[in-house]
């Protein structure tokens, strides 16, 4: 059984404010997330153990982007998103 059997996937873009570690300028950036929502109907031919796991599963989001490019025209360096949070439960 795969995750795509349990969840519907949809990309979302959320804005977040980060400061570039090189030039220290703060800006708003678009960060891409993959939103996974549980399907209404459980997949067929699953046993009771898998059915219990599906019941416990929750909707969540996974961050796709790990690197951003600075919006400052003089800097334009790439930097890593400074938060350690890459999965968010909804």
N, C-alpha and C positions, 0 to 999 in steps of 0.2 A: 504494500500500500504506500502511495506517495502523498506528499502534502497537497499536490494539485487535485487529488481525489477528494480532499476534505475542505480545502479553502478556495475561494475565488480571489484572484489577484488583480490589483488595480494600482497604477502609479499615481502618486500625488506629489505636488510641489508645495513645500512650506517655506516661509521666509524666516530667517533667523539672523540675529545680529552678531557678528564676529569682528574681532580686531586682528589685523595682520601682525604677526610677530616680528616682521622685518621693518615695516615703516610705522607701525603702531596706529594706523588709521582705522577707525571703526566704520563699518558699513553693513548694509543689509544684503544678504545673499539668499539665493534660491537653492534649497536643498531638496533633492529627490528622495522620496520614500516609497517603498512598496507596501501597500496596505493589503493585508490578508484577512478576509472575513469568512467566517464559517458558512458553508453551504446549508441551505434549509433541510435538504434530504440527505441522510447518510448514504454512503455508497452501498451497493448490494454486495452479496456474498462475503460479509465480514463476520468473524466469530465474536463471541461475547466479550472477550478481552479487548479486542480492537474497538468494539462498539463503546465500551466503557471509556477508553482513551479518547474517542471522538467526543463523547459527552463532556469530558473534562476540559477539552481544548477551548481556547479563547481567541478572540480577534486580536491581531497585533500588527505592528508596523516595523519594517526593517529599513534602515538607512542604506541607500544605494551609493550616494556620493561619500567619498572619504577625503578627497582633496578639493580645494577651492582655489581660484585665481584671484589675486588682489585686484580690486576695482580702481585703485589709485593708478593713474596713467604713468607716473614716474616709477612705480614699483613693479607691478604686474607679476610678482613672484607667486608661485604656487605654495600653499601651505595646507597642512593637515587640519581637519576639523578638530578643535581642541577638546571636545567632550568625549568621554569614554562610553556614552550611551548610544548604542546602535540598534537596540530593540526596545520598542515601547508597547506595552499592553494597553489595549483600549478598554 
